[in-house]
């Protein structure tokens, strides 16, 4: 226990590294950046989070461990993003719900990488907190961050299949969404054995307003699913006089289209 307590202490060198403002250094003296970045990087040590978490196992050190987790979770210059999430998660498991607020704040930060944000939400899901689904829903509704919102929809499917598939059906029918996204949503729905998904794919493959490349891809998806309309839809598209040679060759690669 004493070794764990010593390990969570932030030493003088780490404090110095954590005090460095990289942006300010870059503005004042760009030549000092390599050294400043080195000292700042040395201040970050996620093993402190592991030690603080371990202290929770002992009644006499629980309060100290929890206090250390709170400090580390709120110290981006001492703890990496993953470490901060781990610290906040340990807080929640120790019945400190303020950790939940921090996890939501970190996931909501648009300055973070999309995959990191989704990973943080996954931690909320593992904690069985309804705020995870609410956050994913908000990203989907706002069509946030490029592909972030659709990845969020995929995560909803994995979390609550019935609700997630309902959202995918809505996306497939949303004319404001790009055709590629709508086709992807229909395909996800079809993979979950909901007939609406394949029906939407057939509709997209037959839609002359959809880009040719996407129509051809959709036929390939129908063939992959083994849908009974795949051959008919393929033949219809192959007979389109406006179909490019490239699209025609792609359709011929399908075993079911050999007669076309």
C-alpha positions in Angstrom: 0.0 0.0 0.0 2.8 2.4 0.9 4.5 1.7 -2.5 1.2 2.5 -4.3 0.9 5.7 -2.3 4.4 6.7 -3.3 3.8 5.9 -6.9 0.8 8.2 -7.2 2.8 11.2 -5.9 3.6 13.6 -8.7 7.3 14.4 -8.5 9.1 17.7 -9.0 10.2 16.9 -12.5 6.7 15.8 -13.5 5.2 19.0 -12.1 7.7 21.0 -14.1 6.8 19.2 -17.3 3.1 19.6 -16.6 3.6 23.3 -16.1 4.9 23.8 -19.6 2.5 25.5 -22.0 3.5 24.1 -25.3 1.5 26.7 -27.3 3.1 29.6 -25.4 6.6 28.1 -25.9 6.0 27.7 -29.6 4.9 31.4 -29.9 7.9 32.7 -27.9 10.7 30.4 -29.1 9.9 27.7 -31.7 13.5 26.5 -31.4 12.8 25.3 -27.8 9.8 23.1 -28.8 11.7 19.8 -29.0 12.9 20.1 -25.4 9.6 21.5 -24.1 7.7 18.6 -25.8 10.1 16.1 -24.2 9.6 17.5 -20.7 5.8 17.7 -21.2 5.6 14.1 -22.4 7.6 12.8 -19.4 5.0 14.3 -17.1 2.3 12.0 -18.4 2.2 8.6 -16.7 -1.0 6.6 -16.7 0.4 4.0 -14.3 -0.5 6.5 -11.5 -4.1 5.8 -12.4 -3.5 2.1 -12.0 -1.9 2.7 -8.6 -4.7 5.0 -7.4 -7.3 2.5 -8.5 -5.5 -0.2 -6.6 -5.7 1.8 -3.4 -9.5 1.6 -3.6 -9.2 -2.0 -2.6 -8.1 -1.1 1.0 -10.5 0.6 3.4 -7.7 2.7 5.0 -6.4 4.0 1.6 -9.7 4.3 -0.3 -10.2 8.0 0.3 -6.6 8.8 -0.8 -7.0 6.6 -3.9 -10.2 8.3 -4.8 -8.7 11.8 -4.3 -5.8 10.8 -6.6 -8.2 9.6 -9.3 -10.1 12.9 -9.2 -6.9 14.8 -9.6 -5.5 12.6 -12.4 -8.8 12.5 -14.2 -8.8 16.3 -14.4 -5.1 16.7 -15.3 -4.6 16.4 -19.0 -0.9 17.4 -18.5 -0.3 14.5 -16.1 -2.6 11.9 -17.7 -3.4 10.9 -21.3 -6.9 10.9 -22.6 -7.2 7.2 -22.2 -5.8 7.5 -18.7 -8.3 10.2 -17.8 -11.1 8.0 -19.0 -9.8 5.1 -17.0 -9.6 7.3 -13.9 -13.1 8.7 -14.4 -14.4 5.1 -14.9 -12.7 4.0 -11.7 -14.4 6.9 -9.9 -17.8 5.8 -11.1 -17.2 2.2 -10.0 -16.3 3.7 -6.6 -19.7 5.4 -6.5 -18.3 8.8 -7.4 -20.8 9.9 -10.0 -18.7 13.1 -10.8 -16.6 10.7 -12.9 -19.6 10.1 -15.1 -19.9 13.9 -15.9 -16.2 13.9 -16.9 -16.6 10.9 -19.2 -19.5 12.7 -20.9 -17.5 15.9 -21.2 -14.6 14.1 -22.7 -16.8 12.3 -25.2 -18.5 15.5 -26.1 -15.3 17.4 -26.9 -15.2 18.0 -30.7 -11.5 18.5 -30.4 -10.9 14.8 -29.8 -10.5 12.2 -32.6 -13.8 10.7 -33.6 -12.7 7.1 -32.8 -11.5 8.3 -29.4 -14.9 9.9 -28.7 -16.7 6.7 -29.7 -14.3 4.6 -27.5 -15.2 6.9 -24.6 -18.9 6.4 -25.2 -18.3 2.6 -25.2 -16.9 3.0 -21.7 -20.3 4.6 -20.7 -22.1 1.7 -22.3 -20.0 -0.8 -20.3 -21.0 1.1 -17.2 -24.6 0.6 -18.1 -25.4 4.3 -18.1 -28.4 5.6 -20.2 -26.4 8.7 -20.9 -24.4 6.8 -23.4 -27.4 6.2 -25.6 -28.6 9.8 -25.2 -25.2 11.0 -26.3 -25.1 8.8 -29.4 -28.7 9.9 -30.2 -27.6 13.5 -30.0 -24.8 12.9 -32.5 -27.1 11.1 -34.9 -29.8 13.8 -34.7 -27.2 16.6 -35.3 -25.5 14.6 -38.1 -22.3 15.5 -36.2 -18.7 15.4 -37.4 -18.5 13.8 -40.8 -18.9 10.1 -40.3 -19.1 10.3 -36.5 -22.9 10.3 -36.5 -23.2 7.2 -38.6 -20.6 5.4 -36.5 -22.7 6.4 -33.6 -25.7 4.8 -35.2 -23.7 1.6 -35.7 -22.9 1.6 -32.0 -26.5 2.1 -31.1 -27.3 -1.1 -33.2 -24.8 -3.0 -31.1 -26.1 -1.6 -27.9 -29.9 -1.8 -28.5 -30.6 -3.7 -31.7 -34.3 -3.0 -32.0 -33.9 0.7 -31.4 -30.7 0.9 -33.5 -32.4 -0.8 -36.5 -35.3 1.6 -36.3 -32.8 4.5 -36.5 -31.1 2.8 -39.5 -34.4 2.5 -41.3 -35.0 6.2 -40.7 -31.6 7.1 -42.1 -32.2 4.9 -45.2 -35.3 6.9 -45.8 -33.8 10.3 -45.1 -33.6 12.2 -48.5 -31.3 14.7 -46.8 -28.6 12.0 -46.3 -26.1 11.2 -49.0 -27.0 8.1 -51.1 -24.0 6.2 -49.9 -25.0 6.6 -46.3 -28.6 5.6 -47.0 -27.4 2.5 -48.8 -25.1 1.6 -45.9 -28.0 2.0 -43.4 -30.2 -0.3 -45.6 -27.4 -2.8 -45.7 -26.9 -2.8 -41.9 -30.7 -3.3 -41.6 -30.6 -6.2 -44.1 -27.7 -7.9 -42.2 -29.9 -7.9 -39.1 -32.5 -9.9 -41.1 -35.0 -7.1 -41.3 -36.8 -7.3 -44.7 -37.0 -3.6 -45.0 -33.3 -3.4 -45.5 -33.2 -5.5 -48.6 -36.3 -3.7 -49.9 -34.5 -0.4 -49.6 -31.4 -1.8 -51.4 -33.6 -3.0 -54.3 -35.1 0.5 -54.5 -31.7 2.1 -54.5 -30.4 -0.2 -57.2 -33.3 0.6 -59.5 -33.2 4.4 -58.8 -31.9 6.2 -61.9 -31.2 9.3 -59.7 -28.6 7.3 -57.7 -25.0 7.5 -59.0 -24.2 4.6 -61.3 -21.3 3.4 -59.1 -23.5 3.2 -56.1 -26.2 1.3 -58.0 -23.7 -1.3 -59.1 -22.4 -1.6 -55.5 -25.9 -2.1 -54.2 -26.4 -4.9 -56.7 -23.3 -6.5 -55.3 -24.7 -6.1 -51.8 -27.9 -7.8 -52.8 -26.0 -10.7 -54.3 -23.9 -11.0 -51.2 -27.1 -11.2 -49.1 -28.5 -13.9 -51.5 -31.6 -11.8 -52.1 -34.0 -13.4 -54.6 -34.3 -10.2 -56.6 -30.6 -9.8 -57.1 -30.5 -11.5 -60.5 -33.5 -9.5 -61.8 -32.2 -6.2 -60.6 -28.8 -7.0 -62.0 -30.3 -7.9 -65.4 -32.3 -4.7 -65.4 -29.3 -2.5 -64.7 -27.1 -4.4 -67.2 -29.7 -3.6 -69.9 -29.5 0.1 -69.2 -28.1 1.7 -72.4 -26.5 4.5 -70.3 -24.5 2.0 -68.1 -20.8 2.5 -68.5 -18.5 -0.3 -69.6 -16.9 -0.3 -66.2 -20.3 -0.8 -64.6 -21.2 -3.5 -67.0 -17.9 -5.4 -66.3 -18.5 -5.1 -62.6 -21.9 -6.7 -63.0 -20.5 -9.5 -65.1 -18.2 -10.5 -62.2 -21.3 -11.5 -60.2 -21.9 -15.3 -60.5 -25.6 -14.6 -60.8 -25.1 -12.2 -63.7 -23.3 -14.6 -66.1 -26.3 -14.7 -68.4 -26.4 -10.9 -68.7 
